[in-house]
Amino acid sequence: MLLRLVLMGVGLGVITGSALKLAGPAVQRGDLTLPGWLTPTITPAKQEQPDPAAAVITSTSSTDTLGHFETKQELSALSKRWEVLAAQDPDLQVSAFMLALDDGRYAQLNPDTALPAASAIKTPILLVALEEIDAGRLSWNEPLTLSKTVVGGGAGWMASKPLGTRFPTHEVATEMIRISDNTATNLLIERVGGQEDLNARFTSLGLSATKVNNWLPDLKGTNTTSARDLARAIALVDTGEALSIRGRDLFREVMGTSVTNRLLPGGLLKGLGGSQGKPDDSLMIKGYRVFNKTGDIGIAYADAGLIELPDGRRAVAAFVVKGPFNDPRSTELIRNMAAAMAPMLKPKPAPPRQR
């Protein structure tokens, strides 16, 4: 009897299993409903609650912390000081502008007056060239060919090379800033579309006083700019309002190669109470760094740069002076105006250490 029951149970199990296997597809399609005692009970998994302590904090855009080219509070004492300095040489024409990028404090003296740009115009030219690289229309290593059209006298060595010589764009851009090579500048002007296209790009960047009307060196001073324009060109890059992060890095690397540092850097160093040694080295010891580009055509001098402070804040400053040919008062005025900025560019005290 027991054996029969066992065999019967095994048989029923086989029959039931086979029936369920055959009915499976119909159950999945919803054509057949199983009785409740055959329906498996699924316990939903407990939903894990996020740990507030481990939550990711969404940061603001990186450009939000880099400031903007925006004037907020005028440093009237500095603006007045510049006015007094300029009044001592009334036959000199001056344009001056400074802006602290982190808080909008600024000083100005005829900031929008268009004056001969000299080689200071090479900074906005660098900006436009790097925009072309960002857009994929120019490569950093693209060779540029020396032609008779672009050969310029004055500063630089590229003009001495045979026509047809090819230079990589990175070398052209670097030499344009490092030693102010005029032929390198003309190569870039030609590559970005020529003077007319370049001027249109300046306008689109808000550089209303900046115009290229002649190939470099432009000793007659027909190429123009203003202090505000020069400062704006630099600030747009450092605040992230122009160029990609990689483009900004290239801009800073190239600007950091400039070898002429006696105007803006030298004046700032003087205002900070230092005068010994090379301005760039002495400023670094004090925690400052200046990325600048000068201009000098005898009848006009200029200098504009980004100033990094010891506490991490940044400012841009630019000066353009037009006067008699090779008049030392022009360069001295730029140094004195740069020195006058120093009290406004002192670092904030470091906060107490958190324990």
BAZATOR-391867 format. One record per residue (C-alpha): residue number from 1; residue in one letter; x, y, z. Coordinates in Angstrom, 2 decimals. Layout:
ATOM	num	residuo	x	y	z
ATOM	NUM	A	X	Y	Z
...
END
This chain:
ATOM	num	residuo	x	y	z
ATOM	1	M	0.00	0.00	0.00
ATOM	2	L	2.76	2.39	0.94
ATOM	3	L	4.61	1.62	-2.28
ATOM	4	R	1.49	2.41	-4.29
ATOM	5	L	1.11	5.79	-2.55
ATOM	6	V	4.73	6.66	-3.25
ATOM	7	L	4.42	5.72	-6.92
ATOM	8	M	1.17	7.69	-7.17
ATOM	9	G	2.80	10.78	-5.65
ATOM	10	V	5.74	10.59	-8.03
ATOM	11	G	3.41	10.22	-10.98
ATOM	12	L	1.26	13.18	-9.94
ATOM	13	G	4.41	15.29	-9.49
ATOM	14	V	5.64	14.45	-12.99
ATOM	15	I	2.23	15.18	-14.52
ATOM	16	T	1.91	18.50	-12.63
ATOM	17	G	5.43	19.60	-13.59
ATOM	18	S	4.83	18.80	-17.24
ATOM	19	A	1.52	20.68	-17.18
ATOM	20	L	3.11	23.77	-15.65
ATOM	21	K	5.94	23.69	-18.21
ATOM	22	L	3.46	23.55	-21.06
ATOM	23	A	1.31	26.29	-19.52
ATOM	24	G	4.26	28.63	-18.87
ATOM	25	P	4.13	30.61	-22.14
ATOM	26	A	0.38	31.11	-21.82
ATOM	27	V	0.81	32.43	-18.28
ATOM	28	Q	3.49	34.87	-19.45
ATOM	29	R	1.18	36.14	-22.22
ATOM	30	G	-1.68	36.51	-19.77
ATOM	31	D	-3.87	33.95	-21.58
ATOM	32	L	-3.97	31.66	-18.52
ATOM	33	T	-4.22	32.57	-14.84
ATOM	34	L	-2.75	30.27	-12.22
ATOM	35	P	-4.56	29.67	-8.94
ATOM	36	G	-3.35	31.75	-6.04
ATOM	37	W	-1.65	28.80	-4.30
ATOM	38	L	0.63	28.38	-7.37
ATOM	39	T	1.48	32.06	-7.72
ATOM	40	P	4.83	32.91	-6.11
ATOM	41	T	4.88	35.70	-3.62
ATOM	42	I	7.57	38.26	-4.51
ATOM	43	T	8.76	40.46	-1.70
ATOM	44	P	9.86	43.83	-3.14
ATOM	45	A	13.43	44.72	-2.36
ATOM	46	K	13.84	47.45	0.18
ATOM	47	Q	14.66	50.65	-1.67
ATOM	48	E	17.95	52.00	-0.44
ATOM	49	Q	17.68	55.54	0.81
ATOM	50	P	20.45	57.90	-0.24
ATOM	51	D	22.88	58.82	2.47
ATOM	52	P	22.70	62.60	2.90
ATOM	53	A	26.32	62.63	4.03
ATOM	54	A	27.39	60.92	0.82
ATOM	55	A	25.27	63.07	-1.50
ATOM	56	V	27.11	64.67	-4.39
ATOM	57	I	26.98	68.44	-4.21
ATOM	58	T	26.32	69.91	-7.64
ATOM	59	S	28.87	72.63	-8.19
ATOM	60	T	28.15	75.81	-10.07
ATOM	61	S	29.65	76.42	-13.47
ATOM	62	S	33.41	76.77	-13.30
ATOM	63	T	33.17	80.20	-14.90
ATOM	64	D	30.98	81.42	-12.01
ATOM	65	T	33.99	81.37	-9.70
ATOM	66	L	36.33	83.01	-12.19
ATOM	67	G	34.61	86.38	-12.24
ATOM	68	H	33.52	88.37	-15.26
ATOM	69	F	34.63	91.42	-17.18
ATOM	70	E	32.23	93.64	-15.26
ATOM	71	T	32.85	96.94	-13.47
ATOM	72	K	31.05	97.32	-10.14
ATOM	73	Q	32.80	99.69	-7.73
ATOM	74	E	35.19	102.38	-8.89
ATOM	75	L	38.39	102.85	-6.93
ATOM	76	S	38.02	106.60	-7.06
ATOM	77	A	41.28	107.29	-5.24
ATOM	78	L	43.26	105.32	-7.82
ATOM	79	S	41.44	106.90	-10.76
ATOM	80	K	42.18	110.32	-9.28
ATOM	81	R	45.82	109.40	-8.71
ATOM	82	W	46.17	108.41	-12.37
ATOM	83	E	44.61	111.70	-13.38
ATOM	84	V	47.13	113.62	-11.27
ATOM	85	L	50.05	111.66	-12.74
ATOM	86	A	48.87	112.27	-16.30
ATOM	87	A	48.34	115.97	-15.63
ATOM	88	Q	52.06	116.36	-14.94
ATOM	89	D	52.70	115.73	-18.65
ATOM	90	P	49.71	117.29	-20.43
ATOM	91	D	51.21	116.74	-23.89
ATOM	92	L	50.99	112.96	-23.43
ATOM	93	Q	47.76	111.15	-24.35
ATOM	94	V	46.86	108.42	-21.89
ATOM	95	S	44.42	105.53	-21.68
ATOM	96	A	44.45	103.45	-18.48
ATOM	97	F	42.20	100.76	-17.01
ATOM	98	M	42.33	98.22	-14.19
ATOM	99	L	39.73	95.68	-13.10
ATOM	100	A	39.78	93.21	-10.21
ATOM	101	L	38.06	90.20	-11.77
ATOM	102	D	36.87	88.62	-8.52
ATOM	103	D	34.90	91.57	-7.15
ATOM	104	G	34.54	94.16	-9.94
ATOM	105	R	36.59	96.95	-8.37
ATOM	106	Y	38.09	99.13	-11.08
ATOM	107	A	39.96	102.31	-11.91
ATOM	108	Q	40.09	104.18	-15.18
ATOM	109	L	41.43	107.17	-17.06
ATOM	110	N	40.19	107.71	-20.62
ATOM	111	P	39.73	103.94	-20.86
ATOM	112	D	38.03	103.97	-24.27
ATOM	113	T	40.32	106.46	-26.04
ATOM	114	A	41.71	104.86	-29.19
ATOM	115	L	45.49	105.27	-29.38
ATOM	116	P	48.26	103.63	-31.42
ATOM	117	A	48.39	100.00	-30.31
ATOM	118	A	51.98	99.20	-31.27
ATOM	119	S	52.74	95.56	-30.42
ATOM	120	A	50.12	95.42	-27.66
ATOM	121	I	47.63	94.52	-30.39
ATOM	122	K	49.32	91.13	-30.56
ATOM	123	T	47.42	90.00	-27.45
ATOM	124	P	43.95	90.19	-29.05
ATOM	125	I	45.44	88.67	-32.23
ATOM	126	L	46.56	85.69	-30.12
ATOM	127	L	43.04	85.42	-28.72
ATOM	128	V	41.50	85.26	-32.20
ATOM	129	A	44.05	82.67	-33.36
ATOM	130	L	43.22	80.45	-30.38
ATOM	131	E	39.51	80.84	-31.12
ATOM	132	E	40.27	79.43	-34.56
ATOM	133	I	41.96	76.45	-32.92
ATOM	134	D	38.98	75.91	-30.62
ATOM	135	A	36.69	75.96	-33.66
ATOM	136	G	38.82	73.38	-35.48
ATOM	137	R	39.70	75.76	-38.30
ATOM	138	L	43.37	75.94	-37.30
ATOM	139	S	45.76	73.43	-35.77
ATOM	140	W	48.42	74.29	-33.20
ATOM	141	N	51.03	72.57	-35.35
ATOM	142	E	49.78	73.74	-38.76
ATOM	143	P	52.71	75.07	-40.82
ATOM	144	L	52.49	78.71	-41.95
ATOM	145	T	54.50	79.69	-45.01
ATOM	146	L	56.66	82.81	-45.15
ATOM	147	S	55.79	85.06	-48.08
ATOM	148	K	56.92	88.49	-49.19
ATOM	149	T	53.59	89.96	-48.11
ATOM	150	V	54.01	89.10	-44.45
ATOM	151	V	57.69	89.92	-43.98
ATOM	152	G	57.92	92.74	-41.44
ATOM	153	G	60.85	94.72	-40.16
ATOM	154	G	61.75	95.52	-36.59
ATOM	155	A	61.54	92.96	-33.83
ATOM	156	G	61.96	89.25	-34.49
ATOM	157	W	64.01	86.78	-36.50
ATOM	158	M	61.51	85.14	-38.82
ATOM	159	A	61.93	87.86	-41.45
ATOM	160	S	65.53	86.74	-41.96
ATOM	161	K	64.50	83.29	-43.15
ATOM	162	P	64.14	82.45	-46.88
ATOM	163	L	60.75	82.95	-48.49
ATOM	164	G	58.85	79.68	-48.45
ATOM	165	T	60.10	78.73	-44.99
ATOM	166	R	57.35	77.03	-42.99
ATOM	167	F	56.85	77.60	-39.28
ATOM	168	P	54.44	75.66	-37.04
ATOM	169	T	51.63	77.79	-35.67
ATOM	170	H	52.72	77.23	-32.07
ATOM	171	E	56.14	78.71	-32.86
ATOM	172	V	54.60	81.64	-34.72
ATOM	173	A	52.21	82.47	-31.87
ATOM	174	T	54.90	82.09	-29.22
ATOM	175	E	57.46	84.26	-31.01
ATOM	176	M	54.80	86.91	-31.62
ATOM	177	I	54.47	87.31	-27.85
ATOM	178	R	57.87	86.19	-26.56
ATOM	179	I	60.04	88.61	-28.55
ATOM	180	S	57.27	90.52	-30.35
ATOM	181	D	58.20	89.12	-33.77
ATOM	182	N	56.40	91.28	-36.35
ATOM	183	T	56.65	88.75	-39.17
ATOM	184	A	55.10	86.11	-36.91
ATOM	185	T	52.24	88.51	-36.23
ATOM	186	N	51.68	89.12	-39.93
ATOM	187	L	51.64	85.36	-40.56
ATOM	188	L	48.80	84.99	-38.04
ATOM	189	I	46.91	88.00	-39.41
ATOM	190	E	47.03	86.41	-42.86
ATOM	191	R	46.06	82.96	-41.54
ATOM	192	V	42.94	84.13	-39.68
ATOM	193	G	41.61	85.82	-42.79
ATOM	194	G	43.40	89.14	-43.14
ATOM	195	Q	42.91	92.56	-41.65
ATOM	196	E	39.22	92.99	-42.49
ATOM	197	D	38.18	89.63	-41.06
ATOM	198	L	40.36	90.18	-38.01
ATOM	199	N	38.73	93.55	-37.30
ATOM	200	A	35.31	91.93	-37.55
ATOM	201	R	36.40	89.38	-34.95
ATOM	202	F	37.61	92.16	-32.67
ATOM	203	T	34.20	93.80	-32.93
ATOM	204	S	32.43	90.54	-32.08
ATOM	205	L	34.59	90.31	-28.94
ATOM	206	G	33.55	93.79	-27.85
ATOM	207	L	36.93	95.36	-28.66
ATOM	208	S	35.47	98.46	-30.27
ATOM	209	A	38.66	100.56	-30.36
ATOM	210	T	40.92	97.77	-31.64
ATOM	211	K	41.64	97.91	-35.36
ATOM	212	V	44.38	96.50	-37.60
ATOM	213	N	44.87	98.87	-40.53
ATOM	214	N	48.42	97.96	-41.50
ATOM	215	W	50.91	95.12	-41.35
ATOM	216	L	53.29	95.16	-38.41
ATOM	217	P	55.46	96.97	-37.34
ATOM	218	D	53.07	99.88	-38.21
ATOM	219	L	55.50	102.61	-37.17
ATOM	220	K	52.97	105.32	-38.11
ATOM	221	G	50.57	104.08	-35.46
ATOM	222	T	47.54	103.39	-37.65
ATOM	223	N	46.65	100.23	-35.71
ATOM	224	T	44.66	101.27	-32.67
ATOM	225	T	43.38	100.00	-29.35
ATOM	226	S	42.35	101.27	-25.92
ATOM	227	A	43.23	100.31	-22.38
ATOM	228	R	39.78	98.84	-21.80
ATOM	229	D	40.00	96.73	-24.95
ATOM	230	L	43.40	95.29	-24.02
ATOM	231	A	42.21	94.47	-20.51
ATOM	232	R	39.00	92.96	-21.86
ATOM	233	A	40.84	90.68	-24.31
ATOM	234	I	42.86	89.20	-21.46
ATOM	235	A	39.95	89.02	-19.02
ATOM	236	L	37.66	87.21	-21.45
ATOM	237	V	40.17	84.38	-21.56
ATOM	238	D	40.89	84.14	-17.84
ATOM	239	T	37.22	84.24	-16.82
ATOM	240	G	36.30	81.52	-19.29
ATOM	241	E	34.07	83.85	-21.31
ATOM	242	A	36.24	83.13	-24.35
ATOM	243	L	38.20	80.02	-25.33
ATOM	244	S	38.02	76.48	-24.02
ATOM	245	I	40.02	75.38	-20.99
ATOM	246	R	42.71	74.06	-23.32
ATOM	247	G	42.69	77.35	-25.25
ATOM	248	R	43.02	79.28	-22.01
ATOM	249	D	46.00	77.15	-21.02
ATOM	250	L	47.70	77.85	-24.34
ATOM	251	F	46.99	81.57	-23.97
ATOM	252	R	48.59	81.67	-20.53
ATOM	253	E	51.56	79.58	-21.63
ATOM	254	V	52.28	81.89	-24.54
ATOM	255	M	51.73	85.10	-22.57
ATOM	256	G	54.07	83.78	-19.90
ATOM	257	T	56.96	83.74	-22.38
ATOM	258	S	57.09	87.53	-22.86
ATOM	259	V	60.59	88.80	-22.08
ATOM	260	T	59.77	92.52	-21.75
ATOM	261	N	58.83	93.27	-18.16
ATOM	262	R	60.01	96.80	-17.36
ATOM	263	L	56.66	98.61	-17.65
ATOM	264	L	53.66	96.98	-15.96
ATOM	265	P	55.61	94.34	-13.98
ATOM	266	G	58.40	96.79	-13.15
ATOM	267	G	55.96	99.47	-12.04
ATOM	268	L	53.95	97.05	-9.90
ATOM	269	L	57.14	95.84	-8.25
ATOM	270	K	58.10	99.44	-7.52
ATOM	271	G	54.72	100.07	-5.91
ATOM	272	L	55.13	96.97	-3.75
ATOM	273	G	58.39	98.32	-2.39
ATOM	274	G	60.83	96.28	-4.43
ATOM	275	S	63.26	97.39	-7.11
ATOM	276	Q	66.10	94.88	-7.10
ATOM	277	G	66.60	92.08	-9.61
ATOM	278	K	64.43	91.06	-12.53
ATOM	279	P	60.81	92.23	-12.09
ATOM	280	D	59.25	88.84	-12.85
ATOM	281	D	61.50	86.97	-10.43
ATOM	282	S	61.13	89.58	-7.70
ATOM	283	L	57.35	89.61	-8.08
ATOM	284	M	57.22	85.81	-7.82
ATOM	285	I	59.07	85.96	-4.53
ATOM	286	K	56.32	88.27	-3.26
ATOM	287	G	53.64	85.89	-4.55
ATOM	288	Y	52.64	87.85	-7.66
ATOM	289	R	52.77	86.86	-11.30
ATOM	290	V	52.13	89.05	-14.34
ATOM	291	F	51.30	87.71	-17.83
ATOM	292	N	51.84	90.78	-19.99
ATOM	293	K	52.55	92.04	-23.49
ATOM	294	T	54.11	95.41	-24.25
ATOM	295	G	54.11	97.71	-27.26
ATOM	296	D	56.72	100.23	-28.44
ATOM	297	I	56.81	102.20	-31.70
ATOM	298	G	58.51	105.31	-30.35
ATOM	299	I	55.44	107.53	-30.62
ATOM	300	A	53.40	105.18	-28.44
ATOM	301	Y	54.03	102.71	-25.64
ATOM	302	A	51.66	100.18	-24.11
ATOM	303	D	51.54	97.33	-21.65
ATOM	304	A	48.66	95.10	-20.62
ATOM	305	G	48.52	91.97	-18.54
ATOM	306	L	46.86	89.58	-16.14
ATOM	307	I	48.01	89.98	-12.54
ATOM	308	E	47.78	87.02	-10.16
ATOM	309	L	47.79	88.01	-6.49
ATOM	310	P	49.28	85.98	-3.63
ATOM	311	D	45.80	85.14	-2.31
ATOM	312	G	44.64	83.71	-5.64
ATOM	313	R	42.62	86.70	-6.82
ATOM	314	R	43.26	88.16	-10.26
ATOM	315	A	43.20	91.55	-11.92
ATOM	316	V	43.75	92.88	-15.42
ATOM	317	A	45.45	96.20	-16.15
ATOM	318	A	46.35	98.06	-19.33
ATOM	319	F	48.08	101.32	-20.17
ATOM	320	V	48.61	103.09	-23.51
ATOM	321	V	50.53	106.37	-23.83
ATOM	322	K	51.12	108.44	-26.97
ATOM	323	G	53.75	111.17	-26.99
ATOM	324	P	56.86	112.54	-28.69
ATOM	325	F	59.13	109.99	-30.36
ATOM	326	N	61.21	107.98	-27.87
ATOM	327	D	60.23	110.28	-25.01
ATOM	328	P	61.17	108.54	-21.73
ATOM	329	R	58.26	110.26	-19.97
ATOM	330	S	55.87	107.88	-21.74
ATOM	331	T	57.35	104.73	-20.27
ATOM	332	E	57.89	106.37	-16.89
ATOM	333	L	54.22	107.35	-16.77
ATOM	334	I	53.18	103.74	-17.36
ATOM	335	R	55.48	102.56	-14.57
ATOM	336	N	54.17	105.21	-12.18
ATOM	337	M	50.54	104.37	-12.92
ATOM	338	A	51.28	100.66	-12.42
ATOM	339	A	53.01	101.46	-9.12
ATOM	340	A	49.96	103.42	-7.99
ATOM	341	M	47.86	100.24	-8.32
ATOM	342	A	49.91	98.31	-5.79
ATOM	343	P	48.00	99.36	-2.62
ATOM	344	M	44.77	98.19	-4.26
ATOM	345	L	46.29	94.82	-5.14
ATOM	346	K	47.51	93.77	-1.71
ATOM	347	P	46.47	90.21	-0.76
ATOM	348	K	43.80	89.61	1.85
ATOM	349	P	45.06	88.12	5.14
ATOM	350	A	44.92	84.34	5.20
ATOM	351	P	41.92	83.07	7.24
ATOM	352	P	42.59	81.28	10.55
ATOM	353	R	43.45	77.63	10.16
ATOM	354	Q	40.46	75.35	10.71
ATOM	355	R	41.03	72.80	13.47
END
